[in-house]
Amino acid sequence: MRLRALATAAACGLAVLLAAPGSASAADGDFTYRYSDLGGTPHIGGLIDPPSGVCITLPEVEHGWTEPAHSPRNNTDSTATVFADADCEGPYFSLRPNGGHASERLKVRSVVFS
């Protein structure tokens, strides 16, 4: 009898876990930045609905031998913290949600969203 009660309780607990809504894991919106390729041609890069709480190294500028990106624009619903170095290291600056931006003087290689 105890085994049946234990199995019922475990099944009920699992049902509650599966029915609970998950937490939001992405910043809704887009984050853009400007960068130049090896030939010096300017481009616009971006992230759409990026994950929250995860360091994202910008792929076009991840290597130290490339020029960093600049002019970031945060059009997500989360705060974006941009870093001067890859892997969210070095000096950083926070951009407010829904329109936070910086000039071409701010050099970035990685970002994390809150």
Residue pairs with C-beta under 8 A, 6 or more apart in sequence:
24 52
25 51
25 52
25 53
26 49
26 50
26 51
26 52
27 49
27 50
27 51
27 52
27 76
27 77
27 78
27 80
27 97
27 113
28 49
28 76
28 77
28 78
29 48
29 49
29 74
29 75
29 76
29 77
29 98
30 46
30 47
30 48
30 49
30 75
30 76
31 46
31 47
31 50
31 72
31 73
31 74
31 75
31 76
31 80
31 111
31 113
32 44
32 45
32 46
32 47
32 72
32 73
32 75
33 44
33 45
33 46
33 58
33 69
33 70
33 71
33 72
33 73
33 108
34 42
34 43
34 44
34 45
34 69
34 70
34 71
34 104
35 42
35 43
35 45
35 58
35 60
35 61
35 66
35 67
35 68
35 69
35 70
36 42
36 43
36 67
37 43
37 60
38 66
43 60
45 58
45 59
45 60
45 69
47 56
47 111
49 76
50 56
50 76
50 111
50 113
51 113
52 78
52 113
52 114
53 112
53 113
53 114
54 112
54 113
55 87
55 88
55 110
55 111
55 112
56 110
56 111
56 112
57 86
57 87
57 88
57 109
57 110
58 69
58 108
58 109
58 110
58 111
60 66
60 69
61 67
61 68
61 69
61 108
61 109
62 86
62 109
63 86
64 86
68 84
68 107
68 108
68 109
69 107
69 108
69 109
70 102
70 103
70 104
70 105
70 106
70 107
70 108
71 101
71 102
71 103
71 104
71 106
72 80
72 82
72 95
72 101
72 102
72 106
72 108
72 111
73 95
73 99
73 100
73 101
74 80
74 95
74 96
74 97
74 98
74 99
74 100
74 101
75 98
75 99
76 97
76 98
76 113
77 97
77 98
78 97
78 113
78 114
79 94
79 95
79 96
79 97
79 100
79 113
79 114
80 94
80 95
80 97
80 100
80 111
80 112
80 113
80 114
81 88
81 92
81 93
81 94
81 95
81 111
81 112
81 113
81 114
82 92
82 93
82 94
82 95
82 102
82 106
82 108
82 110
82 111
83 89
83 90
83 91
83 92
83 108
83 109
83 110
83 111
83 112
84 90
84 91
84 92
84 107
84 108
84 109
85 109
85 110
86 109
86 110
87 110
88 110
88 111
88 112
89 110
90 109
93 102
93 106
94 100
95 101
95 102
